[in-house]
């Protein structure tokens, strides 16, 4: 029979911590997620706030940190993280780093050590209670945004296509209404009639050929801006990858 034993210490029971999440943090995380690069499956960010003596973790601010993933390795831009934290400290010196986020999920975890005797083996994450701290106006806005969730923001061409499609639908609705009034299927409404008249009077009278030329010129300008923006984004991405590779080496 052995005279000594090696104990594996496992954390048990609730941690007693409660996280209070402000809506600004939630919106920052969602915004950085839908604006991520096409090659990225997740975003990584830093959470700022404070921890009170009674175990309340107050999460008040956050910012996204650029990163690159290759196989099972993740390289985070530490210089960017430090710069952003220094800038936040100038505005809110009482806010400290209390954690990180790596996906737009609404859950909170704390890290506890898993030890074997005196040797630390790993860290285990335990979920803790998370409360959203919102006033009534913020909760109403949050409920509205939940109904219109998107995975990615549309690009400029997709946004223009969606706007034109909605405009076409509204014009079709007005056309059907006017046609029903003229045919006597529905009674006329003077308020709607005056509103339509004012709308039509606000549209400038342009010849079809001149309008086509003006529209095509505007589209070409938009495409040029998109091309320059994509070129700039590619150069920045390349510089970021080279900088990350130099830090690893």
Order of alpha helices (4+ residues) and beta strands (2+ residues): beta-beta-alpha-beta-beta-beta-beta-alpha-beta-beta-beta-alpha-alpha-alpha-alpha
